[in-house]
Amino acid sequence: MDLRSNHPPISNEAYFQYWRFCCAMGPFFLLTFLICWGHLGYNIPPIPADQTADQLAEHFRTNYNEVRAGMAGAMLFGVLYLPWTLSITKVMEWMNPNANNVLPKLQMWGGGITVVPLVTSSVFWLTGAYRPDVLDAVTLQMLYDQGWLLIDMFYAITTIPMVAVGVAGLKDFRDKPLIPAWACWFSIWAGISFLFELLMPFFKTGLFARQGWLNFWIEFLVWFLYILIISFYVWKAVPRLKQERTELLANASTK
């Protein structure tokens, strides 16, 4: 913390200046993701994995403009997951300032790298919509499959920060923790629940397929709820941390 340095401490307003702005990027990311990736990109729900190559090709050839717009938007707004991740990291660093920073770093790296499958998977769908009139049906089917395999099977990198947030929150020994225990346990459970995605490559129909109620409807809803819940408590934590730091600065000035 800057209180331990030989330089004048940074004012509270400057120290916490962008935390809430970055936190707000989480819900904003979710809104734009649902519109661009989900609605315009025809990914809510996904095209069933048991459809034929010709059926998937018809999707790209009919909806290419919407898919192009949706995937371009998903690639633009997907990076907002990164500043949102940073806001969580900053709050985690204050949960137990005397502990090592392994958990905040796991959260920062895991959340930051989560941007990669979010953005890169959109590239495959955008490629399919770019020249659907000249690509054969099997190639278009492969591009659609690749996008889903990437965004689903890269789940483990997102599990890491979700578990890290939960564990760090459970180690917050304030009388009123910054993130309540139930939200911490939800974060841990939600991250581990993504293990069901391991079954997706083995099924084209049923609850474990990409369009299945477990591997799509439940798992994506769980992730969306995690974003909203953690955003809510990080937002609320910032003024509390400002007050804590004000007291620390006051105590340091009297010594």
N, C-alpha and C positions, 0 to 999 in steps of 0.2 A: 504494500500500500504506500501511497505517497507520503503518509504520515511518518514513515520511518526514514525518509530521505533527508538530505541536508538542504533541499530546496524548499521554498515557501509552498505550503500545501495548496492544491488547486481548490478553488471555490466549489461549493456544492452544486451550484447551477451549471458550472462548466463540467464538473465531474460526471454528472448524470444527464448531460444535455441531450444525448441522442438515444438513450436507452429505451424510452417509451416509443419514440418514432420507429426504432428497429422492431420493437415488440409488435407494433401495429401492422408490420409487414406480414406477420403470420396469417391473421384473418384475411388481409387483403390478398395475399397469395392464394389462400383457399378459395376465395370468391372468384378470382380470375381463372384459377385452375379449373374450377367447375364449369365456368362459362366456355373457356377456350378449349381445354383438353376434353372436358366431358360433353358439353352440348354441341359445340361446333365440330369437334373432332369425332363425334359419334362413338364415344367410349363409355357412355353411361346409358345403357349397359354395353359391354363390349359385344362385337359380332361373335356369335358362338363358334367355338373351335371346331365343331363338326360340320360347318358349312363347306361347300366345295370351293375349289379354286375359282371356278367361273362365278359363283355367287359373290365371293370377295372382290373379284375383279370388277364386277358390276357396281359394287359399292364405291370403289375409287373412281370409276368412270362416270358415275352419276353425281357424286357429291364432292368432286375434286376441289371446287372453290371453297366450300365450307371447311373441308379438311385442311386446305392450305392456310386459311385464315386462322383456324383453331390451333394448328401446330405452331404457326409463327407466333401467335399470342402465348402459347404454352412455353415456348422457348424464351420469349421476352420476360414474362412474369415469373417463370420458374426460379429465376435467380433470387427472387425475394425471399426464398427460404433461407438464404445465407445471412442477411442482416437479422432476420428473426432468430436464427440460431445464435448469433452473437449476443443478442439481448439476454437470452437464457444463460449463456456462459457467464456474462458479467454478474448476473444475480447469483449464480452458483458459486462464484468466487467469494461472495460475501456471506454465504450460508455458514461457513466455518472457516474464517480467514486464517486460522492458525494451522489448518490441515494442508497437506500437499495438494497440488492442483491437477492430479491425475484425472479425476472425474470431470471437472470442467473442460479439460483438454480432450477427453474422449468425446464429450458432448459436442465440442466445437468441430473437431475433425469429422466425426460421424455425420453431424448435421450438414456440414459444408459439402462433404462428398456426396450426400444424398441428392444434391443438385444435379450431379452427373447423370444418373439414370432418368431423373425427371426430364432433363433437357434432351439427352441423347436418344431416349426412346421416341421422342417426338420427331427426330430426324428421319427415322425409318418410315413413319406414317407420312411425313411431308414428302419424302422421296417417292413413295407410291402415288401420291396425288400430283406430283410434278409432271410426269409424262405417262399418265395411265393409258393413253391411247396407243402408245407404241410398246409398252411392256406387256409380256405375255401373262396369262392368268396365274400360273404357278409362281412367277417372280413376285407378283403383287401379293399373293397369299403368303409367301415367305417374308416379305417386308412387314406385313401386318403381324405375323407370328413373332418376328424378331423384336418388334416394339414391345409386345406384351411379355415376352420371355425376359427382356431386359428389365422392365420396370417392376415386374413381380419377383424375379429371381435374384435381384440385387437387394432384396429386403434386409439382409443381415447388416448392411452398413447403416440402416436406419434404426435397427433394433439396438445397436450399441448406444447411441445418444439417449434413446428412450429409457433404457435401463439405467444409464448413468444419471439422468435427471432424477429418477425415482430413488436411487440409492443415496444420492447427495441430499435430497429432501428429507429422507428418513434420518439422516445424521444431523439435521438442523435441530439443535437443542434449545431453541428459544421457547419461551412459555407458549407463544403462538407462532408456530413455524410459518415460514414464508409460503410454503406449499404444504397443504394439509396431507396427513398420512394417506387418506383414501385416494387422493389424486396421485400421490407417489406410487402407491401399489397399482393403480390403474395404468400408469405409464409403464411400469415394469411388466405387468401382465400383457398389455397391448403389444409391447415390443416382442415378447416371447411368443405371443400367439401367431406371429408371422411365420413361424415354423411350418404352418400348414401349407404355405406356398411351395414348399419342397415337393408336394404331391402334384402340383399343377401340370408338369410336363408329362405325367403318366395318364392324364385323363382329358378327353375331349368333350365329355358330357358329365352331368351330375354335379354334386356340390363342390368337388375339388377342381373342376374345370375353370378356365379363366372367367367364364360367365356364371359360374356356380354361386349359390347363395352364400356359401362359406368363404371361398377364396376370393370372391369379389365383393358382394354386398356387405358381409360382416366385416371383413378385414379392412376394406376401404373406409367404412363408417367408423370403425375403431380408430383409424389413423386421423380422420377428420376431427373426431371428438378430442383426441389427444392434442391436436393443434389448438383447438378452441380452449380447452381446459388449462393447458400450460400458459397460453397467452393471457388468459384472465388473471392467473395468479402472479405471473411475472409483472403484468401491468400494475397490480395492486402492491407488489413488493417494492417498487421503485420509491414511492414517497416514504415508506417505512425505512428503507435504507438511507435515504437522505437525512431523516431524523437521527438515525444511529450515527451517521458520520458527523452530523452537527455536534452531537454530544461528545464524540471522540475528539473533534477539533477543539472543543471548549475545554475538555479535560487536559489535552496536550498543551494548550496555551497557559494553563495555570501551574504547570510543573516547571 
